[in-house]
Amino acid sequence: MGAYRIANLVILGFLLYALLFPLLSPVMERLFPDIWRCQYKALTGKPCIFCGLTSDMNHILRGDAGDGFHNRSFPLFTGLYLAEWVIRVLLLTVSGRFAGRSLPVVDLALHGIIGVMVILFADTLQKNVFLPLFV
């Protein structure tokens, strides 16, 4: 169970990094303009599914709605991000109380269900659940 708690803390660290990334990105872009860009877009000329998320998050952090979202999936990604924070904190909180190996299995099953729902119902979730939170 100690390894599971450490894994949860590492994931929370990545979630914190993702929150701070929009603040770090402009500095990194000035320091490393040739490598600090979307490599998928550089190779294909098409934006990836994450293109525009950083600028959208910058607008939110500055309190500037701007001209709308650059990435139409921003509300969906934000909703999933917030849900992941809640799930991780809850699992980290209860992991000390549960003896046995069932909690990691529950964690994987929960994330498997969420992943399937996002894949199957991404447009519906985005339009009916997450988008109204930002409008």
C-alpha positions as CSV (number, residue, x, y, z in Angstrom):
1,M,0.0,0.0,0.0
2,G,3.0,2.3,0.5
3,A,3.8,2.1,-3.2
4,Y,0.2,3.0,-4.0
5,R,0.3,6.1,-1.8
6,I,3.6,7.1,-3.5
7,A,2.0,6.6,-6.9
8,N,-0.9,8.9,-5.9
9,L,1.5,11.6,-4.7
10,V,3.4,11.4,-8.0
11,I,0.2,11.8,-9.9
12,L,-0.8,14.7,-7.7
13,G,2.6,16.2,-8.5
14,F,1.9,15.9,-12.2
15,L,-1.5,17.5,-11.7
16,L,0.1,20.4,-10.0
17,Y,2.7,20.7,-12.8
18,A,-0.2,20.8,-15.3
19,L,-1.8,23.6,-13.3
20,L,1.5,25.6,-13.3
21,F,2.4,24.8,-16.9
22,P,0.6,27.7,-18.4
23,L,2.5,30.1,-16.2
24,L,5.9,28.4,-17.1
25,S,5.1,28.0,-20.8
26,P,5.6,31.6,-22.0
27,V,9.0,31.8,-20.3
28,M,10.1,28.4,-21.8
29,E,8.9,29.5,-25.2
30,R,11.1,32.6,-25.0
31,L,14.1,30.6,-23.8
32,F,13.7,27.7,-26.2
33,P,11.6,28.8,-29.2
34,D,12.7,25.9,-31.5
35,I,11.8,23.1,-29.1
36,W,9.0,24.6,-27.0
37,R,6.2,24.0,-29.4
38,C,3.8,21.3,-30.4
39,Q,5.9,18.7,-32.1
40,Y,2.9,17.0,-33.6
41,K,1.8,20.3,-35.3
42,A,5.4,21.0,-36.4
43,L,5.5,17.5,-38.1
44,T,2.0,17.3,-39.5
45,G,0.9,20.9,-39.8
46,K,-2.3,20.0,-37.9
47,P,-3.1,20.9,-34.3
48,C,-3.1,18.0,-31.8
49,I,-5.9,17.5,-29.4
50,F,-4.0,19.5,-26.8
51,C,-3.2,22.5,-29.0
52,G,-4.6,25.7,-27.5
53,L,-5.1,24.3,-23.9
54,T,-2.2,26.3,-22.6
55,S,-3.4,29.6,-24.0
56,D,-7.0,28.8,-22.8
57,M,-5.7,28.2,-19.3
58,N,-3.7,31.4,-19.4
59,H,-6.8,33.3,-20.3
60,I,-8.7,31.7,-17.4
61,L,-5.8,32.4,-14.9
62,R,-5.7,36.1,-16.0
63,G,-9.4,36.4,-15.7
64,D,-9.7,37.2,-19.4
65,A,-12.3,35.2,-21.3
66,G,-10.6,36.4,-24.6
67,D,-12.3,35.4,-27.8
68,G,-13.5,32.1,-26.5
69,F,-11.6,28.9,-26.3
70,H,-8.9,28.0,-28.8
71,N,-9.4,24.3,-28.0
72,R,-13.0,23.3,-28.2
73,S,-12.3,20.5,-25.7
74,F,-11.0,22.8,-23.0
75,P,-14.2,22.4,-20.9
76,L,-14.0,18.6,-21.1
77,F,-10.3,18.6,-20.2
78,T,-10.9,21.0,-17.4
79,G,-13.7,18.9,-16.0
80,L,-11.7,15.7,-16.2
81,Y,-8.7,17.5,-14.6
82,L,-10.8,18.6,-11.6
83,A,-12.4,15.2,-11.3
84,E,-8.9,13.7,-11.2
85,W,-7.9,16.0,-8.4
86,V,-10.9,14.9,-6.4
87,I,-10.4,11.2,-7.1
88,R,-6.7,11.4,-6.2
89,V,-7.2,13.2,-3.0
90,L,-10.0,10.8,-1.9
91,L,-7.9,7.8,-2.8
92,L,-4.9,9.1,-1.0
93,T,-7.0,9.9,2.1
94,V,-8.6,6.4,2.2
95,S,-5.6,4.4,1.2
96,G,-4.2,4.5,4.7
97,R,-7.4,3.0,6.1
98,F,-7.7,0.1,3.7
99,A,-5.6,-2.9,4.2
100,G,-5.3,-5.2,1.2
101,R,-4.9,-4.7,-2.5
102,S,-8.4,-3.9,-3.6
103,L,-8.0,-0.1,-3.7
104,P,-5.6,0.0,-6.7
105,V,-8.0,-2.4,-8.5
106,V,-10.9,0.0,-7.8
107,D,-8.7,2.9,-9.0
108,L,-7.9,1.2,-12.3
109,A,-11.5,0.1,-12.8
110,L,-12.8,3.7,-12.1
111,H,-10.4,5.2,-14.5
112,G,-11.2,2.6,-17.1
113,I,-14.9,3.4,-16.8
114,I,-14.1,7.1,-17.1
115,G,-11.9,6.6,-20.1
116,V,-14.5,4.5,-21.9
117,M,-17.2,7.1,-21.2
118,V,-14.9,9.9,-22.5
119,I,-14.1,7.9,-25.7
120,L,-17.8,7.0,-26.3
121,F,-19.5,10.1,-25.2
122,A,-16.9,12.9,-25.5
123,D,-19.1,15.2,-27.6
124,T,-22.2,14.7,-25.4
125,L,-20.2,15.2,-22.2
126,Q,-18.6,18.3,-23.6
127,K,-21.8,19.9,-24.9
128,N,-24.2,19.0,-22.0
129,V,-22.0,18.6,-18.9
130,F,-18.8,20.6,-19.1
131,L,-19.5,23.5,-21.5
132,P,-22.4,24.9,-19.5
133,L,-19.9,25.3,-16.6
134,F,-17.9,27.8,-18.6
135,V,-20.6,29.7,-20.4
